[in-house]
Amino acid sequence: MRYPEVRRDGTVETIHGEAIADPYRWLEDGESDQTRAFIEAQNAFAEPILAQLPARAAFRERLTALLTAPTRGCPWVRGGRVFAWHRDGQNQPVLVVADSVDELEGARVLLDPNALSADGTVAVTMASVSPDGALLAYGAADGGSDWRTIRVRDVATGEDLDDELRWTKWNSAVWLPGDRAFTYWAYDAPTGDALTDEMGAGFLMRHDVGTGPADDAVLFHLPDEPRRFARHWPRDDEWFVLSTDTGSSSGNDLAVRRHDEPADALRQLVTGHEQEWNAVGIRDGRLYAVTDDGAPRYRLAAFDLATGEESTVVAEHPEDVLLDAALTASGLVLEYSHDASHRMQLADSDGALGDAVPLGADVSITGSEASARSDVVLAETQSFVDRGTRHVVEVDGGRLVAHRTLPTPGPEAPAAATERIRVVSSDGATVLAFVVRPDVVDRMPLDDDPRPTLIWGYGGFNIPMNPGFRAVLAAWVAAGGVLVVPNLRGGGEFGSAWHKGGTKERKQQVFDDLYAVAERLIDAGITTPAQLALHGRSNGGLLAGAALTQRPELWAAVLPGVGVLDMLRFHRFTIGWAWASDYGDPDEAESFAYLRAYSPLHNVRDGVAYPPTLITTGDHDDRVVPAHSFKFAAALQRAQVASGSDAPVLLSIDTRAGHGMGKPVDAAALEFADQLAFAAHHTGLEVNALEPDALAVDALAVSGAEPAATEAGR
């Protein structure tokens, strides 16, 4: 391999007494001529190699079929109108509006993101309808950026009003009493590079529809505490609830005041930012919140807003994790995680448990809608073989009155064989993993022979890896490969203790959990090191990078996507500092020591032969800036040359994409096809083109979807 020449300079920084060489720091300037030349050279080197992969065309064909198959999002109701996101082959889903859930098919299109740009790269990343159903506040992001511009649309006419709010991020618009004003989170306009520079203190703002942004009122701003987020939620006509936090997965505080009281009249309910308090609704003067305070599997608490007294409504479950709760007109809806799959249970207002809602086995609840003004609950589930099922549930307190599903157009998903394996990790803890194999692909029947296998991992920020649809993984299983989705420490599958067990100085445990799963797959004869590929995105890209540098012998191929790979400088770009809640702060000596020990960039070793590697990123990624991938690829290519290995190390950069949100179908199909074809080639998976009629039915769904953007930008 004759890799592109990449300049190394003598940059060295002394951090906590250790001299850290950073010869590729110049690649952090994403707009420099030198960095643009680097991008062009890397793409020019990688593209011919990727184009020759035998399965590239077949995977692109299969992925296009999966990505264009009809999808239907969970409906929600505002002011007697029903809204939902529908996709029927478009690059971006469209927002439709109807008078009832049974009239959604063929409903009027209220917002078509595909019409917002010629190339389909403008995505709608936030949509909030006023409670009376009259106005839509929506946020549009360009080229995959987290930055978005909020506009307001008249639901009746479908026309935009004059409102335009720029430099906003994270929070959804939350409507205030009267339904003609909302809150949003914004920043000062960047004075430097909007894609890389660390952001200052944010503002929680109030916008009155029909006024200019200069007239918006500041509800929260702490210039001396720039690393503080604030969110107004839940919406209530009497009470203003303010949640504040300091990072992506840190605890949060709660404060309240009545809307007619001045901004400085806030009364603190929780302080310290130590536990999570997910406020879900207010009824009869009580604020309900899901918390891990004294309950690592979470409980439902309530605050008496007159006195501030807190009490338990639903106690911690002895086995399952309480994920969420919502108010209905007559009771409560509870969402639990059991063995990394979801279930729904009803309760009365005092917390007495009632009926279970039969959503199916091995499913994730991917969307739900409940209101304290209605006894109808709407939900969407996905499973390993289901792109999405919408549920209409009628309740009476804790009693299930009726349950039905809405039909979804498109092919029925085929069966897949799914099992859970339990693995003992390095510290003796048991780690679960889903193993998904094709059950109906006649060209690849199940047997006991080792098979090409893809592990999709994450392990961070309290985010669970549950059953759910993701086209890139679906295509792998449909082509005859085995998929493994492990529930690693750091994730949210088993409560806050499981999450915290993979954070900060315990982060190495996440990697050890992964190795235990990989070794079990090999020992059980499911696969071999020559047939095992590893893929992960974002924090999962960190997982892949660490596994590549720590255990290169385990993998036939590694695919880090938009990964956090420089653990000594991640906090210096855009929102990276918020990740210190999981990773620790490199500016602190104790954190530096363990971050330095596993940082993928700083553990690339000359003379080590690394497995075939495909690193992917977007040059507009303003969450995990592409410099992470640029520097890691340059270091890895140099080490590979020194080792004499001809295993390729490729860097593929999408020059019109960010962290992944809103990517057009054609661009997504190409990126995923490159990743899967690379993994297939190096694991020995033979992939044939689909028969024409199979394209309409080959829509296998599997788990591992990365969650969308959150307030903290993880």
C-alpha positions in Angstrom: 0.0 0.0 0.0 1.3 3.4 -1.0 -0.7 5.7 1.2 -1.0 9.4 0.6 1.9 11.4 2.0 0.8 13.1 5.2 3.0 15.8 6.7 4.2 15.3 10.2 5.3 18.3 12.3 7.1 18.6 15.6 4.0 19.7 17.7 4.5 18.4 21.3 2.4 19.4 24.2 3.3 18.7 27.8 0.2 17.5 29.7 0.4 16.7 33.4 4.2 16.3 33.0 4.1 14.0 30.0 5.2 15.1 26.6 2.5 14.2 24.1 3.5 14.3 20.4 0.7 15.6 18.1 2.2 15.7 14.7 -1.1 15.9 12.9 -2.7 18.7 14.9 -2.8 20.8 11.8 -5.6 18.6 10.5 -7.8 20.1 13.2 -8.3 23.1 10.9 -10.9 21.7 8.7 -11.1 24.7 6.4 -7.4 25.0 5.6 -6.1 24.3 2.1 -3.8 21.6 3.5 -6.6 19.8 5.2 -8.8 20.0 2.1 -5.9 18.5 0.1 -5.6 15.8 2.7 -9.3 15.0 2.3 -9.1 14.9 -1.5 -6.0 12.6 -1.3 -7.5 10.2 1.1 -10.8 9.9 -0.8 -8.8 9.5 -4.1 -6.8 6.7 -2.5 -9.8 4.9 -0.9 -12.4 5.1 -3.7 -10.7 2.8 -6.2 -10.2 0.1 -3.5 -13.8 0.4 -2.3 -15.1 0.3 -5.9 -13.4 -3.0 -6.5 -15.0 -4.8 -3.5 -17.1 -7.6 -5.0 -20.2 -7.0 -2.8 -20.3 -3.2 -3.1 -23.0 -3.1 -5.9 -25.1 -5.9 -4.3 -25.1 -4.2 -0.9 -25.9 -0.8 -2.4 -28.8 -2.4 -4.2 -30.0 -4.1 -1.1 -29.6 -1.0 1.1 -31.4 1.2 -1.3 -34.3 -1.2 -1.1 -34.2 -1.2 2.7 -33.9 2.6 2.9 -36.7 3.3 0.5 -39.2 0.8 2.0 -42.2 2.6 3.5 -41.8 3.7 7.2 -44.4 5.2 9.5 -43.5 7.0 12.7 -45.4 7.1 15.9 -48.4 9.5 15.6 -49.1 12.4 18.0 -52.2 14.4 18.6 -52.5 18.2 19.1 -55.7 20.1 19.1 -57.7 17.3 17.5 -55.2 16.9 14.6 -53.0 13.8 14.2 -49.4 14.2 13.0 -46.8 11.6 11.9 -43.6 11.2 10.0 -44.0 9.1 6.8 -41.4 8.0 4.3 -42.3 6.4 1.0 -39.0 6.3 -0.8 -38.0 9.9 -0.3 -34.5 11.0 0.9 -36.1 12.5 4.0 -39.4 11.5 5.7 -42.3 14.0 5.4 -44.6 15.3 8.1 -48.3 14.6 7.5 -51.4 15.8 9.2 -54.9 14.1 9.4 -58.1 14.3 11.4 -57.7 10.8 12.9 -55.1 8.0 13.1 -57.1 5.9 10.7 -56.9 8.7 8.1 -53.1 9.0 8.1 -52.6 7.1 4.9 -53.0 9.6 2.1 -53.0 12.5 4.6 -52.0 16.0 3.7 -48.2 16.7 3.7 -47.6 19.5 6.1 -43.8 19.7 5.8 -41.5 18.1 3.1 -37.8 18.4 4.1 -36.9 17.2 0.6 -38.1 20.5 -0.8 -35.8 22.5 1.5 -32.7 21.9 -0.6 -31.8 20.7 -4.1 -29.5 17.9 -2.9 -31.6 16.6 -0.1 -29.1 17.4 2.6 -31.2 19.8 4.6 -33.0 17.7 7.3 -35.7 18.6 9.9 -34.2 17.6 13.2 -36.9 19.1 15.5 -40.7 19.5 15.1 -43.1 20.7 17.8 -46.8 21.4 17.2 -48.6 23.9 19.5 -51.2 22.2 21.8 -54.1 23.7 19.9 -52.7 22.1 16.7 -52.4 25.5 14.9 -48.7 26.1 14.6 -45.6 24.0 13.9 -42.2 25.1 15.1 -39.5 23.1 13.2 -35.7 23.1 13.1 -33.8 22.7 9.8 -30.2 21.6 9.8 -27.9 21.8 6.7 -25.4 19.2 5.6 -25.6 17.1 8.8 -24.7 19.9 11.2 -26.2 20.1 14.7 -26.8 23.8 14.1 -30.4 24.4 13.1 -32.7 27.3 12.2 -36.1 27.3 13.7 -39.1 28.4 11.6 -42.8 28.5 12.3 -45.5 27.1 9.9 -49.2 27.7 9.9 -50.8 24.2 10.0 -54.0 25.2 8.3 -52.3 26.8 5.3 -49.0 25.0 5.2 -47.2 28.3 4.8 -44.2 29.5 6.8 -44.5 32.7 8.8 -41.8 35.3 9.0 -40.2 33.8 12.2 -36.5 32.7 11.8 -34.3 31.8 14.8 -30.7 30.9 13.9 -27.9 29.3 15.9 -30.1 27.0 17.9 -29.2 23.4 19.0 -30.4 20.5 21.1 -33.7 21.4 22.7 -37.1 21.0 21.0 -39.3 24.0 21.1 -41.6 23.8 24.1 -44.9 25.8 23.8 -46.0 28.2 26.6 -49.5 28.9 27.8 -51.6 30.6 25.1 -49.9 28.5 22.3 -48.3 31.5 20.6 -44.9 31.4 22.3 -42.3 28.8 22.9 -38.9 28.3 24.5 -35.7 27.2 22.7 -32.0 26.8 23.3 -29.5 29.0 21.4 -26.0 30.3 21.3 -24.3 33.5 20.2 -23.4 33.4 16.5 -20.0 31.9 16.2 -17.1 34.3 15.6 -14.7 31.6 14.4 -15.2 28.1 12.9 -18.8 27.1 13.6 -18.0 23.4 12.9 -15.1 23.1 15.4 -14.9 25.9 17.9 -16.0 25.2 21.5 -19.3 27.0 22.2 -19.8 29.4 25.0 -22.7 29.7 27.4 -26.1 28.9 25.9 -29.4 30.8 26.3 -32.9 29.5 27.1 -35.0 31.9 25.2 -38.7 32.8 24.9 -40.0 33.5 21.4 -43.3 35.1 20.7 -44.6 34.1 17.3 -44.7 37.0 14.9 -41.8 39.0 16.6 -38.2 39.2 15.6 -35.5 37.3 17.4 -34.1 40.5 18.8 -37.2 40.8 20.9 -36.9 37.3 22.4 -36.6 37.2 26.2 -33.7 35.4 28.0 -35.1 32.9 30.5 -31.8 31.3 31.6 -28.2 32.2 30.9 -25.1 31.7 33.1 -22.1 33.4 31.4 -19.8 32.3 34.2 -21.0 28.6 33.9 -20.8 28.0 30.1 -21.0 24.2 30.6 -24.6 24.4 31.9 -27.6 23.2 29.8 -31.2 24.2 30.6 -34.4 22.8 29.4 -38.0 23.8 30.0 -40.0 20.6 30.3 -42.6 19.3 30.9 -45.1 21.7 29.4 -47.8 22.9 31.7 -50.2 25.8 31.6 -49.7 26.7 35.2 -46.1 25.7 36.1 -42.8 26.5 34.4 -40.4 23.6 35.1 -36.6 24.2 34.5 -34.2 21.3 34.3 -30.4 22.0 34.3 -27.5 19.7 33.8 -23.8 19.8 33.1 -23.1 17.1 30.6 -24.3 14.4 28.3 -25.2 11.8 31.0 -24.8 13.7 34.2 -27.5 14.2 36.8 -29.8 17.2 36.6 -31.5 19.7 38.9 -35.2 20.7 38.9 -36.7 24.1 39.7 -40.2 25.5 39.3 -42.2 28.7 39.3 -45.7 29.7 38.1 -45.7 31.2 34.7 -47.1 34.5 36.0 -44.2 34.8 38.5 -40.9 36.6 37.6 -38.0 34.6 36.2 -36.0 34.9 39.5 -38.9 33.3 41.5 -37.7 29.8 40.7 -37.8 27.4 43.7 -35.3 24.5 43.6 -36.7 21.0 44.0 -33.4 19.2 43.4 -29.8 20.5 43.6 -26.4 19.0 43.2 -26.6 17.6 39.6 -26.0 14.1 41.1 -29.1 12.0 40.2 -31.3 11.9 37.1 -34.8 13.5 37.4 -36.7 13.1 34.2 -39.8 15.2 34.7 -42.7 13.7 32.8 -45.9 15.6 33.8 -47.9 17.6 36.3 -51.3 16.7 37.8 -53.2 18.0 40.8 -50.2 20.0 41.9 -47.7 17.2 41.7 -44.7 17.0 39.4 -44.0 13.4 38.4 -40.3 12.4 37.6 -38.4 9.2 36.8 -35.3 9.1 38.9 -32.4 6.9 39.9 -32.1 8.6 43.3 -31.8 5.7 45.7 -32.9 3.4 42.8 -30.4 2.3 40.2 -33.2 0.7 38.2 -35.2 3.9 38.6 -38.5 4.7 40.3 -41.3 7.1 39.7 -41.4 10.0 42.2 -43.6 13.0 42.6 -43.0 16.4 44.1 -45.8 18.3 45.9 -45.3 21.7 44.2 -46.9 23.6 47.2 -44.4 22.2 49.7 -41.6 20.7 47.6 -42.0 17.3 49.4 -41.0 14.3 47.4 -42.5 10.9 47.5 -42.4 7.6 45.7 -45.3 6.8 43.4 -43.9 3.6 41.7 -41.1 1.9 43.6 -38.0 0.5 41.9 -38.7 -2.9 40.2 -36.7 -5.8 41.6 -35.4 -6.8 38.1 -36.5 -4.4 35.3 -35.4 -0.9 34.6 -38.0 1.9 34.5 -37.2 3.8 31.3 -40.0 6.3 31.1 -43.5 7.2 32.4 -46.4 9.3 31.1 -49.7 10.6 32.4 -53.0 9.7 31.0 -56.4 11.2 31.9 -57.0 8.4 34.4 -53.6 7.0 35.3 -50.1 6.3 34.2 -48.2 4.5 31.5 -44.9 2.9 32.4 -42.2 1.7 30.1 -39.7 -0.9 31.4 -36.6 -2.7 30.0 -36.5 -6.4 30.7 -33.3 -8.2 29.5 -32.7 -5.3 27.1 -36.2 -5.5 25.5 -39.1 -3.3 26.3 -42.5 -3.7 27.8 -45.4 -1.4 28.7 -47.5 -1.5 31.9 -50.4 0.6 33.1 -50.9 2.0 36.6 -53.4 4.2 38.3 -52.6 7.7 39.4 -51.3 6.5 42.8 -48.9 4.0 41.3 -50.8 0.8 41.8 -49.7 -1.5 38.9 -52.3 -2.7 36.5 -52.5 -4.4 33.1 -49.6 -5.1 30.8 -50.0 -3.9 27.2 -49.3 -6.7 24.7 -46.8 -5.1 22.4 -45.0 -8.4 21.6 -41.7 -10.1 22.6 -38.2 -8.9 21.9 -39.3 -5.3 20.9 -38.2 -1.8 21.6 -40.7 1.0 22.2 -39.3 3.5 19.6 -42.0 6.1 20.1 -44.9 6.8 22.4 -47.5 9.5 22.9 -49.7 10.0 26.0 -51.6 13.0 27.4 -53.0 13.9 30.7 -56.1 14.9 28.8 -56.7 11.6 27.0 -57.1 7.9 27.7 -55.7 6.9 24.3 -52.0 6.0 24.2 -50.2 5.8 20.8 -46.9 3.8 20.6 -44.5 2.4 18.0 -42.4 -0.7 18.4 -39.7 -2.3 16.4 -38.1 -5.8 16.6 -35.3 -7.7 14.9 -37.7 -8.4 12.0 -40.2 -5.5 12.2 -39.5 -2.1 10.7 -42.2 -0.6 12.9 -45.7 -1.4 14.3 -48.0 1.3 15.5 -50.2 0.6 18.5 -53.5 2.3 19.5 -54.2 1.6 23.2 -57.3 2.6 25.2 -56.9 2.7 28.9 -58.9 3.3 32.1 -56.5 3.9 34.9 -54.5 0.7 35.3 -57.0 -1.2 33.1 -56.4 -2.0 29.4 -59.7 -1.3 27.6 -58.7 -2.0 24.0 -55.6 -2.5 21.9 -55.1 -2.6 18.1 -52.4 -2.0 15.6 -52.4 0.3 12.5 -51.5 -1.3 9.2 -48.2 -0.2 7.6 -47.7 -0.4 3.8 -44.8 -2.3 2.3 -43.4 -5.7 2.6 -43.8 -8.0 5.6 -40.5 -8.6 7.3 -39.1 -12.2 7.2 -38.2 -14.2 10.2 -34.8 -14.3 11.8 -33.4 -16.5 14.5 -32.6 -14.4 17.6 -31.0 -15.6 20.8 -29.4 -14.1 23.8 -26.0 -15.3 25.0 -24.7 -14.6 28.5 -20.9 -14.1 28.8 -18.8 -13.7 31.9 -16.6 -10.6 31.6 -13.2 -9.9 33.0 -14.5 -8.8 36.4 -17.0 -11.7 36.8 -20.1 -9.8 35.7 -22.5 -11.3 33.2 -22.8 -9.5 29.9 -25.7 -10.2 27.5 -25.6 -10.0 23.8 -28.2 -10.5 21.0 -27.1 -12.9 18.3 -29.2 -12.6 15.1 -28.9 -15.0 12.2 -30.9 -15.3 8.9 -33.6 -17.9 9.3 -35.2 -17.9 5.9 -32.3 -17.2 3.5 -32.2 -20.5 1.6 -28.8 -19.8 0.2 -27.4 -19.7 3.8 -29.2 -22.2 6.0 -28.4 -22.3 9.7 -25.9 -24.9 10.8 -23.0 -25.2 13.2 -20.3 -23.9 10.9 -18.6 -20.7 11.9 -19.9 -17.7 9.9 -18.8 -14.2 8.9 -20.0 -12.2 11.9 -20.4 -8.4 12.5 -20.4 -7.0 16.0 -22.2 -3.7 16.4 -21.3 -2.0 19.7 -21.7 1.2 21.6 -21.4 1.1 25.4 -21.8 4.6 26.7 -23.9 7.6 27.8 -26.6 5.4 29.4 -27.9 4.6 25.8 -29.3 1.1 25.5 -28.7 -1.2 22.6 -32.2 -2.7 22.1 -34.0 -4.4 19.2 -34.7 -1.9 16.5 -34.4 -1.3 12.8 -31.2 -0.1 11.2 -30.7 -0.7 7.5 -26.9 -1.2 7.5 -27.3 -4.1 9.9 -30.4 -5.4 8.3 -28.6 -5.8 5.0 -25.8 -7.7 6.7 -28.2 -10.3 8.1 -30.3 -10.5 5.0 -27.1 -11.3 3.0 -26.3 -14.3 5.3 -24.1 -12.8 7.9 -24.4 -13.2 11.7 -25.1 -10.0 13.7 -24.1 -9.6 17.3 -25.3 -6.6 19.4 -23.7 -6.7 22.9 -25.2 -4.9 26.0 -21.9 -3.5 27.2 -21.2 -1.6 30.4 -21.8 2.1 29.9 -25.1 1.5 28.2 -28.6 2.0 29.6 -29.9 -1.5 29.4 -29.7 -2.4 33.1 -30.0 0.9 35.1 -27.7 3.6 36.3 -25.2 1.3 38.0 -24.6 -0.6 34.7 -24.1 2.8 33.0 -21.7 4.1 35.6 -19.8 0.9 35.6 -18.5 1.8 32.2 -17.6 5.5 32.7 -14.5 7.5 33.5 -11.9 5.3 35.2 -14.1 2.3 34.5 -14.2 2.8 30.7 -11.7 0.0 30.1 -14.4 -2.3 31.4 -16.5 -1.6 28.3 -13.7 -2.8 26.1 -13.2 -5.8 28.3 -16.9 -6.7 28.0 -16.5 -6.5 24.2 -13.5 -8.8 24.2 -15.4 -11.3 26.4 -18.2 -11.4 23.9 -15.9 -11.8 20.9 -14.0 -14.6 22.6 -17.2 -16.4 23.5 -18.4 -16.2 19.9 -15.1 -17.8 18.8 -15.0 -20.4 21.5 -18.7 -21.4 20.7 -17.9 -21.9 17.1 -20.2 -19.1 15.9 -17.3 -17.4 14.1 -13.5 -17.2 14.0 -11.0 -14.3 14.2 -10.7 -14.5 10.4 -14.5 -14.0 10.1 -15.2 -11.4 12.8 -15.7 -7.7 12.0 -16.4 -4.9 14.4 -18.4 -1.7 13.7 -19.4 1.2 15.8 -20.3 4.9 15.4 -19.6 7.9 17.5 -18.9 6.6 21.1 -19.1 3.2 19.3 -16.3 4.5 17.0 -14.2 5.0 20.1 -15.1 1.4 21.1 -13.9 0.2 17.6 -10.7 2.3 17.8 -9.8 1.1 21.2 -10.5 -2.6 20.3 -8.4 -2.1 17.2 -5.4 -0.8 19.0 -5.7 -3.0 22.1 -6.6 -6.4 20.5 -5.7 -6.3 16.8 -5.5 -10.1 16.6 -9.2 -10.5 17.3 -10.6 -8.9 14.2 -10.7 -9.6 10.5 -11.9 -6.0 9.9 -12.7 -2.9 12.0 -15.0 0.0 11.0 -14.9 3.0 13.2 -17.5 5.6 12.1 -17.4 9.3 13.2 -15.5 8.1 16.2 -14.2 9.9 19.3 -10.5 8.9 18.8 -8.4 11.6 20.4 -9.2 11.3 24.1 -6.8 14.1 25.2 -8.4 16.8 23.1 -12.1 15.8 22.6 -13.2 18.4 25.1 -11.7 21.3 23.0 -14.2 21.1 20.1 -17.8 22.2 19.9 -19.8 20.2 22.4 -17.1 17.7 23.4 -16.7 19.1 26.9 -20.2 17.7 27.7 -18.9 14.2 27.3 -16.7 14.5 30.4 -19.6 13.1 32.3 -18.8 9.8 30.8 -15.1 10.1 29.9 -13.7 12.4 32.5 -11.8 15.6 31.9 -8.4 15.4 30.3 -7.4 18.6 32.1 -7.5 16.8 35.4 -4.5 14.6 36.1 -6.4 11.6 37.4 -8.6 11.5 34.3 -5.7 12.2 32.0 -3.9 9.0 33.2 -6.7 6.6 32.3 -7.7 8.5 29.1 -4.1 8.4 27.9 -4.0 4.6 28.6 -6.8 3.8 26.1 -7.0 6.8 23.7 -6.9 5.1 20.3 -4.8 7.9 18.6 -2.2 7.7 21.3 -1.9 3.9 21.4 -1.2 3.3 17.7 2.2 1.4 17.8 4.8 1.3 15.0 5.5 -2.2 13.9 2.1 -3.6 14.8 0.2 -5.2 11.9 -3.3 -3.9 12.2 -6.3 -5.6 10.6 -8.1 -4.2 7.6 -9.7 -0.9 8.7 -12.2 1.4 7.1 -12.6 4.8 8.9 -15.5 6.9 7.9 -16.5 10.5 8.8 -18.2 13.6 7.5 -16.3 16.8 7.0 -19.3 18.8 8.3 -19.5 16.8 11.6 -19.8 19.5 14.3 -20.4 17.0 17.1 -17.5 14.6 16.8 -15.2 16.8 14.6 -13.6 14.9 11.7 -10.1 15.7 13.0 -10.5 12.7 15.3 -10.7 10.4 12.2 -8.2 12.4 10.2 -5.4 12.1 12.8 -6.2 8.5 13.7 -6.1 7.4 10.0 -2.8 9.2 9.4 -1.2 7.6 12.4 -2.6 4.2 11.6 -1.5 4.3 8.0 2.0 5.2 9.0 2.2 2.4 11.5 0.8 -0.1 9.0 3.6 0.8 6.6 6.2 0.4 9.3 4.8 -3.1 10.1 5.1 -4.2 6.5 1.5 -5.3 6.4 -0.5 -4.9 3.2 -3.9 -4.9 5.1 -5.6 -1.7 3.9 -6.2 1.2 6.2 -8.7 3.4 4.4 -10.3 6.8 5.3 -13.5 7.7 3.5 -14.8 11.2 4.1 -18.3 12.4 3.0 -17.8 16.0 2.0 -21.5 16.9 2.4 -22.4 15.2 5.7 -22.1 15.6 9.4 -22.5 13.2 12.2 -25.1 11.2 10.3 -28.5 13.0 10.7 -30.5 13.7 7.6 -28.2 12.0 5.2 -29.9 11.4 1.8 -30.8 7.9 0.9 -28.4 7.6 -2.0 -25.5 8.9 0.2 -26.4 6.6 3.1 -26.7 3.6 0.8 -23.3 4.2 -0.6 -21.6 4.7 2.8 -23.3 1.6 4.3 -22.5 -0.4 1.2 -18.8 0.5 1.5 -18.8 -0.5 5.1 -20.6 -3.8 4.6 -18.7 -4.7 1.4 -15.4 -4.1 3.2 -16.5 -6.3 6.1 -17.8 -9.0 3.8 -14.6 -9.0 1.7 -12.3 -9.4 4.8 -14.6 -11.9 6.6 -15.3 -14.1 3.6 -19.1 -13.4 3.3 -20.2 -14.0 -0.3 -23.0 -11.7 -1.3 -25.1 -12.1 -4.5 -27.2 -9.5 -6.1 -30.9 -9.7 -5.3 -33.4 -11.0 -7.7 -35.6 -8.1 -9.0 -38.7 -9.3 -7.2 -36.7 -9.9 -3.9 -36.0 -6.2 -3.7 -39.6 -5.6 -2.7 -39.6 -8.0 0.2 -36.0 -8.2 1.5 -36.6 -5.8 4.4 -35.0 -7.6 7.4 -34.8 -5.4 10.5 -32.2 -5.9 13.1 -31.0 -4.1 16.2 -28.5 -1.4 17.1 -29.8 1.9 16.0 -27.8 4.8 17.3 -30.0 7.3 19.1 -30.6 10.7 17.6 -29.3 14.0 18.9 -30.0 14.9 22.4 -29.8 18.1 24.4 -26.3 17.3 25.5 -25.2 16.4 22.0 -23.7 13.0 22.8 
